[in-house]
Amino acid sequence: MIDKWRKIVSGEDRSHAGLLMLCVFIVLSCFYRFAVWLRNLLYDKGLLKISKANHPVISVGNITAGGTGKTPLAIELCRLLVGKGYKPAVLTRGYASDSGFADEPEEIKLACPSAEVFINPDRAQAARNAESNSECNVFILDDGFQHRRLARDLNIAAVDAGCPFGYSRLLPAGLLREPIKNISRADCIAVTKCETAGEKEIENIRNRIRSYNSSAPIAVLRQRFVCFRTLDGQTLKLRSLKDKRAFVFCGLANPESFLENVTRSRIEIAGRRLFKDHHSYTAEDLELILSDSSNSDIIVMTRKDFVKVSRIAEFSGWEEFRKKAGYFELSLEFVDGFGRLEDLLNELGR
């Protein structure tokens, strides 16, 4: 269903039915636009209450729906803050799969064990809980650009280089959560997933951002695989996987960037299976993946999928799967703009 919707809003589906649905979506997006405008107006005029935390708050979010790399960015910020002597706590809504399991908080815990994670749709309440029950001294608000109920000291908007402005239409006619001009609220813009974008594409993205926000620093980032971690605890160097045949599966809103990174690592994708975002994996899913991967050397998933799959594969009978399957440890590499972002982080404690 989501794939069909993406084909419609992207213009890929030019059938009569597809164009008719797009017209319906455009009408619906007018109502959505009004709701977003009214909500932001109420916050801007002080008619909706904004809570202030006792520690600095860094918000990481986006203006489009789908995977823009905001969770890896939040993880990278955790690591940077820990390196500066902070004790970060991540405040997250904890978007759950069908089974009720929230994968992104577990992914954050796996990638940055020194950061505490507090789950609550009301992030202002999550901040109060963290202040009462932890020794944290800085908050990272995950997926917080639209969550205006909690005041922030640094507002970071992530923009996916692959589809930066959501087809320039609001949901459900496009991917925009709110109008592009609202990126003016950002104190810093991070252009993510730039590993496949050319200099001209990045410059075009910069120019369009500058037309709405002329002052915020723009950081350009790309994802980089560091090593491969298997379910049975092995850590393999990337060069040991060169020319290996891999069966790839993932449950992401936007899997293209992940698949491209696997290919760029000089690993042959012998087969793949794509699931919906936040998919709740079952033992039957794993059996199917294991069967499909019989002619592959390794099974590759994302770190986000790993935290869910490991809950099944930890039991007896999954030894073959654990030995063969794993995920690439991911880090973010700043192509440009790291110094300006670091200046903003250094100002938090002043």
Number of C-alpha atoms within 10 A of each C-alpha: 6 10 9 12 18 16 13 22 24 17 14 12 16 13 11 9 11 18 16 13 16 22 14 13 20 19 13 15 19 16 13 17 18 11 13 16 14 12 15 18 13 12 14 13 9 10 11 14 14 16 15 16 18 12 17 19 25 24 29 27 27 28 26 27 17 18 17 27 24 23 20 19 22 23 23 19 20 27 18 15 19 15 10 11 9 17 18 26 25 29 30 23 21 20 16 15 16 11 11 10 17 21 21 23 24 19 21 24 16 16 18 17 13 15 23 20 21 21 19 16 14 14 23 21 18 23 29 13 15 22 18 10 9 12 12 17 17 24 30 26 29 24 22 24 22 16 18 19 17 20 18 22 18 20 21 30 27 30 27 25 24 20 16 23 21 24 15 16 23 27 23 21 25 23 22 23 22 23 18 19 13 15 24 18 14 22 19 24 26 29 27 26 25 21 19 15 14 10 10 9 14 16 12 11 18 18 13 15 23 16 10 14 21 12 12 19 20 23 20 24 23 19 21 17 16 14 18 20 19 22 22 18 10 12 15 15 13 15 11 10 18 12 13 15 19 25 25 25 19 24 19 19 17 18 17 10 20 17 18 12 18 18 13 14 15 15 19 19 19 17 16 17 12 13 15 16 17 22 19 20 19 15 12 9 13 16 13 12 19 19 10 16 22 11 13 18 17 24 27 25 24 21 23 22 24 24 21 22 22 16 11 14 21 14 10 7 9 17 13 11 21 20 15 18 26 27 22 23 15 17 17 20 17 17 13 15 16 17 12 15 19 13 10 16 19 12 10 14 11 5
